[in-house]
């Protein structure tokens, strides 16, 4: 259920519906990429929240102290 997912990830249900609607109308390349979980002890960064390696070679590391809005803006800029 959308409400359960929204609660689990602390986002509004409206945001999930917006993401779904945008995903359905966009005719660009898929926005999903393969993900690989790594041991956080192997990371060089302190309190790393997210690490993304894009297919074009760009590597993004975002710390847990970074605001969600900043992380989202970075990902949008690099897509």
C-alpha positions in Angstrom: 0.0 0.0 0.0 1.2 3.5 -0.9 0.5 4.8 2.6 2.7 2.1 4.2 5.6 2.8 1.8 5.2 6.5 2.5 5.4 6.0 6.3 8.3 3.7 6.0 10.4 6.1 4.0 9.0 9.3 5.7 7.6 10.9 2.5 4.1 12.0 1.7 1.8 9.8 -0.3 1.3 12.6 -2.7 5.0 12.6 -3.5 4.9 8.9 -4.4 1.9 9.4 -6.6 3.7 12.3 -8.3 6.8 10.2 -8.9 4.6 7.4 -10.3 2.8 9.8 -12.7 6.0 11.3 -13.9 7.6 7.9 -14.5 4.5 6.9 -16.6 4.5 10.0 -18.8 8.3 10.4 -19.3 9.6 8.7 -22.5 13.2 9.0 -21.6 15.6 6.2 -20.7 14.7 4.3 -17.5 15.7 6.2 -14.3 16.5 3.0 -12.4 20.0 1.6 -12.3 21.4 -1.5 -10.8 22.3 -1.1 -7.1 24.9 -2.9 -5.1 25.0 -2.8 -1.3 28.5 -2.4 0.1 29.8 -2.7 3.7 29.8 0.8 5.2 33.1 0.0 6.9 34.8 -0.2 3.5 33.8 3.4 2.7 36.2 6.2 3.0 33.5 8.7 3.9 32.3 9.2 7.4 28.6 8.7 7.8 28.0 8.0 4.1 24.3 7.9 3.3 24.4 7.3 -0.4 26.9 6.4 -3.1 26.0 6.4 -6.8 28.2 5.4 -9.7 26.6 6.5 -12.9 27.2 4.6 -16.2 29.1 7.6 -17.6 31.7 7.3 -14.9 30.5 10.1 -12.6 30.7 9.0 -8.9 28.5 10.8 -6.3 28.9 10.3 -2.5 26.4 12.0 -0.3 26.9 12.2 3.5 24.1 11.5 6.0 24.2 15.2 7.1 23.3 16.4 3.7 19.7 17.7 3.4 17.4 15.6 1.3 16.7 18.5 -1.0 20.4 18.8 -1.8 20.7 15.1 -2.5 17.7 15.2 -4.8 19.0 18.3 -6.6 22.4 16.6 -7.2 20.7 13.5 -8.7 18.4 15.6 -10.9 21.4 17.6 -12.2 23.4 14.5 -13.1 20.6 12.4 -14.7 
